[in-house]
Amino acid sequence: MLRLSFATRRAARSRTALATAVVLAATGGLSVTTTGAAFAEDPPSTPASAPDEVVISDPGRFKPRGELIDHAGATGYVHHQEGKKLVWTDFTTGTDTSLPSTYLTSDTAHHSGLLGYYNRDTRRFTATDLATGTATATLSVPAGQTWIRAFTPDTVVTATKTADGKYDGLRLLHATGGEEVTEQPVTGLREPVTTLRVLEQDLRGALVTTQTVADGPYRSYLLDYATATLTPTLTVTPAAGRSLGHDRLLVEQDNDTVLTVPRDNASAPPVATPLPPKGINEADWSKSAVLGDWILVRHDVDDYWGTYSQGGKLLAVPLGGGTVRELLPHAADNLTVTPDGSVLAVGGSCAQDWSVHRVTLGEDGVPRLAAVRKVPQMPATYSGLAVGGGRVNYFSNTRPGRTLYEVDTRTPGEARPRHWTSSDNPAWPKGPLSLGDGQSAISHGYSVDSPLTENSYYRVDLPTTSTLLDAGGRYSLSSDGTTQYVGDFGDNGGSRIVLQRPHSAAALWGTKLWKTAGGTGKVNSYDLVTKVTTPDLDLGSGCVPSELQALGRWLYWACAGGAKAGVYDQHLKKSVPVPTGEALLGDGYVVRRNNAAGKLLLTDATTGQTTEFADIPVTDRADSGRRADWSVDKYGGGVAFIDAQNNIRVKRVPIAPQGLTILDATVDGGFTAAYEFDNAWDALWRLSRPADHWRVLVRDGSGRVVRTLSGTAGPGAAVQARWDGRDDAGRGVLAARYSYDFEVAPDPGDAFVRLTSGTIDASDTVLETAPSRYRPLAPRRVLDTRSGVGAPRAKVGPWRRVTLKVAGAGGVPATGATSVVLNVTVTNATKAGHISVVPNTAESQHASQVNFTAGQTTSNLVVVPVVNGRVDLMASTGGTVDLVADVAGYYAQGTGGSAFRPLTPTRFMDTRTGLGVPRAKVGSGGTARLQVTGVKGVPASGVSAVVMNVTATNASHSTVVTAYPDGTPRPGTSNLNVPAGRTVANLVVVPVVNGRIALTNNYGSVDLLGDVVGYYTGGDGQAFTGVEARRLMDTRSGYGIRQGVVGPGRSVTLQVAGTGPVPAKISAVVLNVTATGPTTTGYVTVHPSGTSRGTTSNVNFRAGQTVPNQVVVPVIDGKVTFYNHAGNVHLIADVEGWFA
């Protein structure tokens, strides 16, 4: 992979080229709108901040450099390294020495660091030490004897023949000094043989195989020089795998077994050692060698998979079998025994870690490795080079096959693979061409692809095999020689051909296709979006151009046959002649290659002056190599090329570019946060060149900026922005229509300039408040449609909305309240329905807080975010209804107010048993005063309010219960509306005075129960985040939990943390819990997951009722549990906020 590291300074705002460079070191339901060109500034401007030159270092080839070891001596080895010639390399110094010219002739043999050469004309034999280059022996081979290609530093092995041409004996010719030779016969050859071959040899002997008749069976011998004897041994054919080790002879058998015999007892029964089974992608055949009591083996890689593998594993197997040890993860296919018995192997973990290793036996007798010499990685082979907006795309063999990479030169990062092909043919697929927006186009002939990832792409299918001529933005231009095809990569895979036309010179820029018109030198453009063709332009070329290139104001043209070429300036309405030859157009310049001189030449499109721009290697290519090993950045003012060191260089051109424009755009009209594949607003603006800085200002209906998206770089010359429906603090915003402005600062130091604007329809977003502290209030009525308090005096009609201004009402400040706590009561309903309390202007309701039937009076506590100082109450009913709301407190940011401390729900009061208050019903007009501080976990002081679930039961008369601070006048509000004989519960938040709260009953007598779930204190504690109510659980549909009723005595546990808008780390959650469809009278208890439910209750119901109640419950392990006491019931839970 490539990793980028920057070492640069900012470019000066001038034409002066700076001598700076950057080295990129090698390491391996949406509306689509198109905006017209909007100029940031008409006159040319200076380039965006960029280094003068970026160097992408050669990443190297994936497949390791070939390293074939011919043989090894005591001090070095002979090897052929890919890209180099055959040499002798010294083990110690690493010095390479050229081999004698006779090394590869037919009359030579070599082993153990020696070269043996036999001159047939003179019958003279010479042995040469390759380490020193000196002859160790020179002698004449007697007439009647034939050298069989075996030798040592001072001995030659010859054979004699019978009259009929069979070999009947061997001789050892020892050089004793000068011209004297001692001849020693070799014993053990059982019979004359027709063929005699030396298969392996070292300084101690040789492996010889024979045939008595041609095509007959083979018989093998081990020749021992010390005893001058041939000992029959394992049969070895010339094609068999074998290795002559220091102590043993090894012969491969049936691809899965090797046989070994001792050299000093070559006729002994062989030891069979099973080889490890081949691995994935490995072939049946293998290469083996023997090292002491170990067999070294390397399976070859299957031919097909050889492209993708760096070699099979090098393994060590104990003689006779046993535990296999891995020595190298990848290894080359040759194992070479050295004179001291060690084995040379080539391999490593990857091409960058490839070495020649010596395998020896450690003191424990186990094989170990020692690196002898590193094998340098092969340079990468590039095929196709493109650059756009500072993003470089190229094909290389840095991975198996060919991979299309992208590298950003403007920001640090790694080279990212974009497309992979199994073929290592550099001619297919063709390309890439930069699209300028960070993407590229490649041609498969039958299609044009724009790769998105390695496994995905946009594709334009073509009716015939065609050549990719040009590409930019969403579009590609291909031709089969007769017909041209303009393809639109589109969005979400909607790629298609949008235009077919007769073949002619043509070019793309933005949404325009420039093409030749009817007359000589005439061209015009066709807008692919608006379908409008511009009036003809006369280039003044005097010919019908055979080639066109387009870039903003510039049009490059060339006549057929290289007659002439020029650049037409649409601003000045004239052409400037430029040199002929294959060229590429940049922003205000033309680049071409002088291959003979090894130069890239730059021609200024304004003056026509040509200068040398960069050195580039001379090649034997028939063409100029444009888009192959050099390319021009049409969107960024640079030239990319491959230098003599096989690095990619991107050099900035010191010519001021045109003003920055939008070429094309793909912008969502809105998004729906709840949809998996449409949960954010996405925008892509394709620019004529990169902007130094950019920002998108998202504003709400009042014009207030709720979110600023910004950056300094995008994909290529494009800007890509995404808004997830959250504000700058990371909080969700209200579902509504928002506006945006897209602005850029084109160059360093420039002010932001607006390029375009639009709207965003944000749907199903969840409004979140800032974390806030609680301010308790004495209960006060702020809404009563019966009397005209807070709203007109009139019942609320079907499906109508009541807007309640809470800011500045009932003790709530005029500004600063983030959420308000209201006890909402429904009365005088003519039909059943429900009430949803939502932030002001919320477009839809996602939960219900108060459920009612005709004629019922019922209430529930709600917490709702405040927007514009208001909240809305939405009536979902086919009848009319009166609404009443009493404020109990509000939340606001800042250090004032109180923080929440959750408690495990605990019963504090029960008039039935005398818990906390006298054991007696509370009579008509009676008040129960409950001590809450210093009791059951509530501290004795510092408590500003208590959160308690109050239950009224056994009422003798329909009544109203009001909770308020002890010692204060009873307010004209209510908390519980209780029908006679019914059990009703409601959550209350009551200010604490003198450590107590008061609960007053209006009519008849009633029992009251109170379960405390937490308290507010002025000290440290949990801040509250309110949200527009969202459903988390519904057992009717299986939403958030398993589908089905909750049975008697059964519980269900809900994952709250990390679900919907709820963050992963919270201490308590505020839920509106609704029980519906119960089959009998009962209650539901909500408690922290994993804890005992205790004796408390939250929702009390009778058969057939739908009853809601707000609960505040601590969260343990992110979960809360719902317990149903009796019968079957469905449960619904809507989140209204959380404490953290």
N, C-alpha and C positions, 0 to 999 in steps of 0.2 A: 504494500500500500504506500501511497505518498502522503507525507505529512508536511504541512506548510509551516514555515517559521519565518516571521517577518523581522527584518533588520533594515529599516528604511527611514527616511524623513519625508516630509510633505513636499510635493512638487510646487515650485514657485508659480505664481500666477503670471506666467509669461511664456513666450515661445522658447525660452532657453532650456535646452535639455540638461538635466542634472545627471551627474555621474553616480547615480544610486542604483542599487540592485537588490532584489529579494531572492533568496535561495529557498526553494521548496524541496526539502530533503526527502529522498526516497526512503520508505519503510513499507513498505508495501500498501320538483315543483318551483323551480327557480327561474327567474327571468334573466335572460342574457341580453345585456345592453351594450351597444358599441358607441363610444363617444368619438366625435370628430377631432381632428388635430387641434390642440390648444397650445399656443406658443407661450413658453415661460418668458421668453424675451426674443425679439426678432433678430437683433444683431448677433454675430458670433460671440460665443463666450469661451472662457478658458476651461481647460479640462478639470474634471473632478479630481479630488485628491487621489493620487496614485503614484507608485514607484515608477522610476524610469525604465526599469527592467526587472523582470521576474524570471528566475531559473527554476524549472521543474526538473530535478535530477533524474537521471535514467533509473527506473525502478528495477531493471534487470529482467531477464527471462524467467518464467516459472520453472521450466525444465532445467535441471542442473547441467552444467557444462559437461560434455562428454570427456571422460578420462579413462583411456585404455592403457593398462599396464602390460607391457610385453613380457618383461621378466625383471627380477631384482637380483642384485649382487650384495656383497657385504657392506658396501659403502654408498650405494645408490640404486637407482632403478631407471629402466628405459620405459618411456611412456609417450603416448600420443594424446595431447590435449586438444580438444576441439578449437579450431581457429588457429592452431599453431602446428609446427612441424614436430616430427619424432625427435626426442632428445634424451640424453642421459642427465639425470638430476641427482646431485649429491644430497644424501640424507641430512648431513650436518649443516652445510652452508646454503643449500637450496639452489646452488649454482647450476645453470643449465649448460650442457656441453653438446655441441653438434656431433652427430654420429658420422663415422667414415662413410664415404660414398658407396662402399661395397656392402653396407649393412642390409639393404633390401634386395640385393641381387640373388639369383637363383642358387648360387653355389656357396651360400652362407648358412650358418646356424648360430644361435645365440642363446645363452642361459647364464645365470649366476654372475652377471657382470662381465661376461666374456663374449667376444665375437670370433667365430671360426670362419676362415675364408679359404676355399680351395680353388686354385687356378688349374683348370683342366689342361691347358696347353703345356704348362711347365710341370704339372703334377706336384706343385708345391702347396703346402698347407701352412697357414699362419694363424696363430691364436693371439688375440689382442685384448689387453685389459682396458675396458672402456673407461674406467675411472682415471687412468693415467694416459691412455692413448698409446701405450708402448706394447710391443710384441712380447709375449711370454714364451713363445716357441715358434720356430720355423723349421720345417722338415719336409723331406720328399717322401711321397707315397710310392712304395715299390710297384714295379710293373706286376700286373696280375692281381692287384688288390684295389678295392673300391672303398672310398670313404663313405660311411653310412650316416654321416652328419652327427656323430657323437664325438665329444672331445672334452678335455680338461685343459688347464693352463699349459701342461707339458705332455699331454698324451692325446693321440688320435686313435679312434677305433675304426678299423677297416675290416673288409670281408673278402674272402677268396671265393672263387666260383669254379664249378666243374666245367667240363668241356661243353655240356649241354646248357650251360648258363645258370645253373642253380647255385645258390649260396651253400657252401659246405663247411664254412668255418669263419671265426672272427679272430682278429689280431689286435693287440694293444701295442701301438708304436710309441715308445717313450723317448722323448728328446733328452739326451744326456749331456748336451753341450756341443756347441759348434754344429757340425753336420752329422754327428754320431747319433744313431738311433738304435734303441734296443727293442727287439720284437718279441712279444710275449703272446703265445697262443691262448685262446679262451676256450675253456672246456664247457660241456653241457648241452651243446646243440645236438639234438637227438637224431636228426636226419637232414639231408639236403632239403632246402626250401626254395620255392619259386619267388616268394616275396618276403622281404625282411624290412621292417620299418622301426625307427626309433620314435616312440610316441612321447616320452617324457625323459628328461635327464637332469642331473645336477652334478656336483663335484664328486659324488661318491658312486654314481652308477647311472643306469638308464633302464627304462622300461621298453622292451623290445617285443614286437608281435610278428608272427610269421604265418605263412600259408604254404603247405607243401605243394598244392596245385592252385592255379588261379580259380577264384571264386569258391575255394574250399574252406573248410573250417579254420578258425584262427587258433593258434597256440601262442601263449605269451610267456616271456621269461623276464626275470629281474637280473640284469647284469651288474655284478659287483666288481669294481675296479681293483679293490684291494686283493681279492682272491682270484681275479680273472676267471670267474665262473658265471655260467648262466643257470639260474634256478627256475624251474617251472613254477608258475604262479597263476593267479586268477586270469581267466581269459578276458582280454580287453580288445575290443574292436576299435578301429580308427575313429568311429563315430561315437564311441561310448564316452560318457563323462568320467574323468579320472583325475587323480591328483597324486603326485609322488611327494609324500611328506618326508619329514626328517627321519621318522621312525617307522612309518607305515605307508603302505600303498592302499589307495582308496579307489574303488570302482563303483559307479552308480548303476543301479539295477531297477528297472521297472518304474522309474520316476518317484518311487515312494520308499526305497530302501537303498542303503549303501553297504558294500562289503569291504572289509579291511583285513589286511594280513601284515604281520611284522616284516620289515625288510630283512631282518637277520634270520627269518624262517618263512620265506616267501611261499613255501608249499604247504604251510600249516592250514588247518580248516579256518575258513574266514569267519569273522565276527559280523553278524548282520545288525545294522542299526536302522530302525524305522525313522523316516524323516517326518517332521511335523506336516500335517495336512496343509494344503495350499489355502491361503487366505482369500478374501473377497478380491476379485479382479486379478488374481494371480493365476499363472499358467501351470500346467502339469510339470514342465521341465524345470530344472534347477541347476545351480552351480554349487559344488561342494569342495571342501578341502579338509585335510586332517591336521589337527594341532594337538599333539600329545594324546590324551585320552578323550579328546573332544572332536566332534564333527562340526564344522562350520558350514552352514547352508544358506543359500539365498534363492528363493523362488523367483523365477522370471515373471514379468507382468504380461498379461494377455495382450496381444497385439492391439486389439481395439481400445483397451483401456490404457495403453501406453501413453496416449496423449494426455491423460488426466492424472497419471501417477508419476511420482518422482523416483520410483523404484521399489522393489520388494524389500521386506525386512531381512536383516542379517541376523541369523539365529545360531545359537550354540547348543548342540545336543550331546549329552554324555555318550561315550562309546557303549554300544549295546542298548541304548535307550535310557530315558530318565527325564528329569525336569528340564524343560527347554528354557534357555535364557535369551532375551533379546539384547543384541549388542548395538544394532543401529536400526532406527525406524525405517530408513530407506537406504538402499545400497545399489551400486552399479553391478553389472553382471559378471565381473571377473574377480577371482580370488587368486593371489599370487604367493607361492611359498618362497621364502628367502633362504639363503644358505644356512642361517642359524636355526631354521625350523619355524620361525614366526611367519605370519601370513599378512600380506598387505591387502586391505579392502578399501574401497572408495565409497563414501556415502555420508549421510548426516540427516538432519531433520528437514532441511529444505535447501534450495539452491544457494541461499546466502550462508548456509552452514555446511558446505560440502567440502570434504577434506579427504586426503589419503591418510588412512589409519594403519598402524601396526598392531596386530592382535598377538598378544603373548600370553603366557600363563603366569599368574601371580603366585605369590608364596603359598597361597591356599590351593593352588592347582586349578583355579578357575580362570577362564579367559578374561582378559581386560584389554582396553583400547588405549592407544596413545596416538595423538595426532602427529603426523609426519609433515604434512604440508597442506595448506589451504588451497582449494581449487576455486579460483575466482568465478563469480557469476557471469554468465553470458549477458551481453547487452540485450535490452528489449528490442523487438522488431515492431516498428510503428507502421500502421497502414491506415492513413486518413487522419487529417488534423484540421480542427475547426476551432474558432474562438469567437465569442460573442458577449459583449458586456463584461469582459474580464473573465468569463468562464471558458476554460479550455476543454474540448472534447477530443478524444483520440482512441483509436483501436490499438491494442498492443497484446503481446503474448505473455504478459506478466502473470496471468493465470492460465490454466489449461485452455486450449483452443484459442479463441480471440475474445477479448473483453473490451467493451466500450466504456471508457472512464470519463469522469468529469472532475475538474479541479478548479476551484475558485482562486484567482490570483489577487482578489481584493480583500479577502478575509482568510484567516488561518483555518486549517482543517485538513482532513484526509481526502485522498482521491477516492471517489465513490464509483463503484461499478454500476453501469446503467443498462447494459445489454451484454449477453453472452452468446457466443455461437460455438458449437463443438468443432467446427472446421477451423483448421489453422491456415486455410488458404487466404492470404492477405488481400485477394482481389474480390472477396465476397463475404458479407454484404458490403456494398459501396457506401461511401460517406465517411464521416458524418458531415452535415452542414448545420451550422448554428441557426437556431430560430430566434436568438436574441433574448428570449425570456427564460433562459436557463435550460431549455430543452434543446434537443437536436433532432435531425431527421436522417435516417439511413434508408438505403434502397435495397430491397430484395429482388428487384426486377419486376416481379408480379405485384408488389405492394411497396408502399412507403410507410415506415414506422417511426413514431416518436416515442422512444422508450421513457417510461415513467420510473420503473424499478427494473431489477433484473428479470422479473417475471411478469411484468405488465407493460402495456404500451397502448398508444392510440395508433390505429392503422387505417390507411387509405388503400383499399384494394383497387388495382388497376386492371382494365380489360385485356391488356396485352403487356408483354414484357417491355419495360420502358427504362429510360435513363433519367435519373434525378438531376435536374438542371439547376434549380434554385429552391430556396426555402426561407421562410421568415414568419415569425409570429405563429398564427394558426394554420398557415398555408404552405403547400408544397407545389412545385411545378415540375412535371415529368413529361417526357416525350418518347414516342416509339419511332420517331423519324418522320411520321406523317401527321400524327395528331398529338396535340398537347393536352395534358390533363392537370387542372388545378384542384388539388385536394384540400379539404378543410378538416383538420384534426378535431375541431369542435370540442364539445364538453361531454364528460361522462361516456366516452367511447362512441359518440355520435359522428364518427368520421365518415366522410363521403366525398365524391367528386362533385364539385360545384360548377365547373366550367370545362367544356371541351371546345377546342378551336384548332384550326389548321396550324401546322408547325411553322414557326418563324422565330426570329430573335425576340426574346421576351425576358422580363425580369420582375421580381416581386419586391415591393417595399411597403410595409404596413398592410393596409387592406387593398392596395392598388396593384394591378398587373399592368406593367408597361410593355408595349408591343409595337411592332412596326405597323404603320398605317398604309394608305394607298400609294403614296408617291415616294420618289427618291428622297431619302433623308427624313421622311415624315414618321413621327411616332405619336402615340397617345396613350392614355391610361384608362383602365376600366376598374371602377370601384366594386370590389367583390361583395360589399355589404349594401350599398345604395343602388347598385346596378347602373350607375351613371358613367358614361364615357366622356372624357374631357376633349376639348378641341385639339386638333393636330398641332404638334410642334415641329418646326423645321430645324433639324440638328445642324444643317449646313455640312453634312458629311459628303455629299456628292455621290452617295451610294445607298443601296438598301442594306442596312447593317446586318451583318451575320451574327453579331453578338451584342447584347445589351446587358448592362448592370445598372441598378438604381440604388440611390442612397440620398434621401431628402431632396435637396436642391440639385444634386449632381446626377447626371446620366452619362455613363461610359458607353461608347459605341466603337465598334471595329468593323471595317469592311472585309469582305471575303478575301482570302489569299494573303492577308497581312498587308494590303495596299496602304492603309492608313488607319489611324485611330484618334480618338479625341474624347474630351469630357465637356458636356454641355452644362452650363450654369443657368438654371431656370430663373435665378434672380437677375443676372446680367443679360440673359437671353442671347448667349453666344457660346460657341465651342472653342476650346483651347486644344491645339494638337498635342498629342503625347506619343512617345515611341510605340511602335508596333510590337507585337509578340504577346504571348499569353500573359494576362495581367489580372489583377484584382483591384476593385475600387474600394477606397476607404473614404473617410469623411474629409474631403478636400484634397485627396491625393490618390495616386495610382502606384501600385507596386508590381514589379516584374523581376524576373531572375535572369542574370547573366551567368549561365552555367560555366562557360569557359573560364571566366574570371573568378568564379566562386563568390559572387556578390548578389545581394538583393538591392535593387535600384528603386529609389523613391522619386516620383515626379509630382511636383506641386500642381494641383488642378487649376490654380489661379494664374500662376506665372508660366507654367509649362517647363520650369527648370527641373533638371534631373540631377540627383546626387546619389552617391553610394550610401546605403543605409545600414547594411549588416553583412558580415561574412557568413557564407553558407557553404557546406562541402560541395565539391564538384562531384557529379554523379554520371553514370552512364545511361541515365534515363533518356528515352526518346522525346518525352515532353518536358515541360518546365517543372513538374512536380507540384503545381499549385493545388491546394487542398489535400495534398498527400504528405509533403514534408515542409510546406510553408503555407500560411493562410493569413488573411487580413480580418481584423475585428471591425465589422461594419457598425457595430453598436458601441464601440469603446475607444477607438483611436489607437490601436496597437497592431503589431504584426507578430505572429507566432511562427517559429521555425525550429527545425532540429539542427543543432550545431555539430561541430566535429567530434565532440565528446558524447554524442548521442543524448544530450539533454535537450529538453524543450525550452526555448527562450521566448518570452513575450516582451517585446520592446515597444515602448511608447513612442508615438510619432509626434514630433514637436510642431504640430500644426493645429491651430485653434479650431475646435469643432463648431458645428451649427448650434443654435439654441435648442434646448431640450423640449421635445414634444411628446404627446401621447400618440402612439401609432395605432393602438387598438386596445380594447379592454373587455374583460369578461367579469361582470359584477353581478352578484346575487341581488334580487329585489327584496329579499327578506329571508327569514329562517324560522323554524319551529324548534324550540329548545328540546322538546320531548322526543323528537324524531332522532333515531340513531344515526341516520345518514344525512341529516339536514339540521344539525343542532348548532350551527354557527353561520355567521355571515362571512362570505369569502369574496375577495376582490383581487383581480389581477390586472394591473395596468402595464402594458407593454410600451416601454419608452424608447426614444431614439438613442439614448445613451444613459448610463447610470447616473443617478442623482447622488450628490454628496450626502444629503439628509432628506428624509421624507417623513410626513406624518399624516394621519387621518384623524380629524376631529369629529367625534360623534356627539351630537347635541340632542337634548330632549325637546319637547314641544315648546318649552319656554325659551329655548336658545342656549340653555346652560350646557356646557361641555361636561358630559358624563364619562367619557372615555377618550383617551389619546393613545392611538396606536402609532408607533414611530420606529425608525430604524435608520441605519447608515448604509445598508447594502441589501440587495435583494437577489433573486435568482437571475444572473446575467444582468441585462439592462432593465429588467422588469421590477416592479414592486408588488409584493404579495402581502395582503393584509387579511387578518381574520379577527372577527369580534364575536365573543362567546356570550354576549348578553350580560356582561358584568361591568361595573364601573371601575374607576382607577384604583379603588381600594379593594377590588376583588369581590364586591358584593353584587348580587343579582339586581337587575333593574326591572321596572314595571314593563309588562307587555304593552307595546304602543308603537307608533310610527316615530322614527328618529330620522334626523338628517345628518349628512356627513359632508365634509370638505376634504378633498385630497390635495395636499400641498407639498411642494418640494423646495429645497434649497439646492439649486443646480450644482453649485461649486462651493468650495470652502469660503466661508465668510459671507456668502450670499444670504439675504433674507428669504423667508419662505414666501413662495408664490403659489396661489391657488390655481390648480390645473382643471379641476372639475368638481362637481357637487352632485348629490343625489339623496335618495331617501332609503331607509331600511325599515321594513316591517318586522318587528321582533314579536314573535308569537310564543306563548306558553313559557316565557321567562318567569322567574320567581323573584319578586322583590324582596331584598334583604335589607334590614336596617344596620346601622353601625352598632357595634357592641355598646350597650348603655346601662346605666344604673337607674334604680327605681326611685320615684318620688311619690310616696303615698299621699292620698288626699282624703279628707272627710267626704263620705259619699254625697254626691250632689247630682240632681237630675239635669241632664243636658238635652234630652229629647223626649217629647211626648206629643204625638200627633193628635191626641184627644183634646189638648188644650192649646196647641200651637207653639209649644216650647221647642226651639231648635229647628222647627220645620213648619210649614203651613198647617193650619188646623184642618185636617182632612184625613180620612183613612187612605191608606196606600193601596192603589189599584193593582190589578193583576200584572205581574211581570214588570213592575215599576221599580225605580231606584230612588232612594232618598239620600241626598247628600247632607251630611252633618258636619258643620264646622266645629271642631273641638278645640282648635287653637284659640286661646283667650276665653274659653268657656269652662265653668265649673272648677276653676283653679289651675287649669292647664295653661302654661304660658303661651304668649302670642307666637313665639318662635322657639325652636329647639327641641320640641317633643318628637322623638323618633317613633314611638308606639304609644297607644293609649289602652288602658284597661277599662272595659265597659261591662256592666251587667245589662244585658239586652233582654227585654220582656216583650212577648207577643200576646195580644189580647183582642177580643172581639173579632176573631177570624171567622169569615163566612164559609171558607173551605179549607181543607187541609193543605199543607205546603211546608216550605222551609225558608229560612232567612239566611243569607250569606252576608257577612260583614267583611268588606274588602277595602283596600286602599282607594282613595279618590281617583277616579278616571280609569280604574282597572277595567279592561275590556270584557272580561269573562269571569265566571265564578268556577272554582275548582273544588269547593268544599261547602258544607252547610254547618251552621253553628246552632241554630234553633229550629227544631222540628215541632210541628203543631198539627192539631186536628181542629175541625170546626168547633167554635165555642170555647176552646181551651185557652187558659192563661198559663203561660210557661215562660221560664227565663233560663239564661245560661250566661256564664262569664266568658268574655272573649278578649283576646289581645290582638290588636290589629295595627299594622304600620300606618303612620300618618303621612299623607302626601298632599302638598299644597295646603296644609293645616286642616285637612278634612279626611273623613272616612265616608264610605258609601254603604248603605244597607239595601240589599237587593232582595225583593220579595218574589219568590218562586211559588206562585199560587194562582189558581184560577179565580179566586175571590178577592175580597178586600180584607184589610187587617190594620189594626193600630199598633204602633211601635213605640216603646219606651226604652230609654237608655240612661243609666246612672253611671257617672264616672267614678272610679275608685282610685285612680292614680295614673301615672304616665312614666315613660322611660325617656331619658335624655343622656347625651354624652357628657363627659366631664368628670371631675373628681367628686362633685357633690352627689347627693342622693345616697342610695343604699345599694349594696350588693347582696346577691342571693346566696343563702346557705341551704342546700337541700338536706332533708332528713328522710330516713326510711319512714313511710307513712305510719303514724302512731296515733292511737285513739287518746284524746285528751278529755273528752266530755261524753257523758251518757246519762241523761236524766232518768233512765230506766233503772240504773244501778247505783246512781249517786257518784259516778266517776267525775271528778273535777267540779261538780256543782251539786246542790241538794238533790236527793232522790225524790223527784216529784215532777209531774208535768208542769210546763210553763203555761200559766193561765192567761186569760184574755187581758191584754195590756201588760202582762208580766214580762220581766227581764231576767235572763240568766247572765251572771257576770262570771267570766272564766279567766282564771290566772293562767297565763301562757308563758311568762318568763320564769326562768329558774326551774322549769319543769321538763323532764324527759328530753334533755339535749338542747333545749332552748336556753341561751345564757340569761343570767339574772338582770343584765343591763345591756344597753346599746342596741336593743331591738326596736326597729322603727315600724315594722308591720309583720304580720303573720299570715301565712298561706294555709288555709284550712278547708277541707271538704266538709260542708255542713249538711246533715241529713235530718229531715223532719218526718216523723212517723206517728201513727196513732192519733191523727188530728181529729178532734170531735166536731170541727166545723171548718169549712174552707177558710183559709187564713193566709196572711202574709208575714214572713219573718224577715227582719232587718238586722244586719250585723254592722256594728259601728264601734268607734273607740270608746272605751269606758270613760265615764266622767264628762262626756260631751252630750249636747242635746241630740235627741233622736232625730235623724234626718228624715225627710219626706221621700225616702227611697225604699226599694225592696230588693231582697236577694233571692228569696224562695217564695214561690206562689204554690200553695199546698191545698189541693182538694181534700175534702173530708174523707178519712179512711184510706188515703193514699200515702205512699212513701216517696218523697221527693228529695233529691240531692242537688247541690250546686256548690261550685268552688267559690270561695270568697278570699279577697285580699283585704285585710282590715288593719288600719293603723293601730298601734299599741300605745295606750296611755296608762300610766301607773302599773304597767306590767299586765294589764287586763284588756279584754274586749267584752262588749255587751251584745246580747242577742235578744231582741224583743219580739213577742208574739202578738199579733193584732186581735184575733178572735178565737173563742173557744179555748181548748187546751191542747197541747201538743208535746210530744217527746222530741228532744233535740240531741243529736250526736255530732261530735266534732273530731275529725282526723287531721292532725297537723302534718303537712308534707314539707314544710320549710319556713324560713323566716328571712327578713331583710335586716341588714345591719349596716351601720355607717363605716365599719371597718373593711378589712379585706373580704373578698368573696367573689362570686361568679357574676360576670356581666351577662346581660341578656341581648340576644339577637332575635329580632322579630322578623317573621316572613309572611308574605301573602300565603294564606292557608293552602296547603297541598296535601293530597291524599297519600298516605303511606300504606294503608292496609284496608282490604275489603274482602271478608271471607265469602261473600256472595259470588264474587268473580274469581277469587284466587289471586287478587292483586296484592303483591307483597308477601303473601303467605299462602299456605295450602288452601284450596277451595273446599268449602263445606262448613256446616254449622259447628259451633263449639258445644259439645255435649255437657251433661251435668257432671260437675266435679272435674271437668277437664280444663286444660290450659293450652294456650298458644303463645309462642314467643316470637317477637318481631325484632328483626335487625333494624335498628333506628340509625345508629351512627354510620355515616357514609352512604345513606340511602336518600335518594332525591336531593333536596337542597341541604340536607343535614351534613355537617362536616364529620370527619372521622373521630375527632376528639371532643367530646362534650361530657358534662357532669350530670345534667338533667335536661329533660325535654318537656315542652308544653304541648299537650295533645288535646284535641277535641275528640272524645270517644263516644261513639253512638252505638247503642244496642237496638237491634231491629228484628222483628219477627220472632220474639220469644214465645215459647209454647206454654210457659207458666210464669208465675210470679218468682222473681229472683233478683240477684244482683251480680255485678261484675267488680272484681278487684284488680287494679293495675299496680304492679309492684316491680322493683328492680329484678332483673333476671338473676336466677341463682340464689335468691333469698326467700325466706319464709314470707308468705303473704300476710300473716298476722290476722287480726280480726276486723280490719278496716274494709270499707266498701267505697266505690266511686260512682257507679251507675246503678240505680234501683229502678225496676220495671215491673209491669204486670203483663200478663199474656196479651200478645197482639200489639203492644205499644212500640213506638219508636222514640227512644229517649237519649238525648245527648248530654254530656257533661264534660267540662274541661278538667283535665288532670295535669298535675305537675309531678313527675316521677323521676327519681335518680336513675341514671343509666349505668349499668355494670356490664363490662365486656361488650359495650355497644348495643345492648339489648334490653327490652322490657318485656314483662310477661302479663298476659291477660287471663284471669281465672273466672270461669262461669260457675255460679253456685248451683243452679237448678235448671232443669229443662234444657231445651236446645235454643240457641240464639245465634244470630249473625252479628259480627262486630265490625265496626268501621273506625279507623283512626286517621285524623287529619292533623298534621303538624302546624303549630302556630308560632313556634320559636324554640330556642334552647338557651341553656346557660353553659358558659365555658369560661 
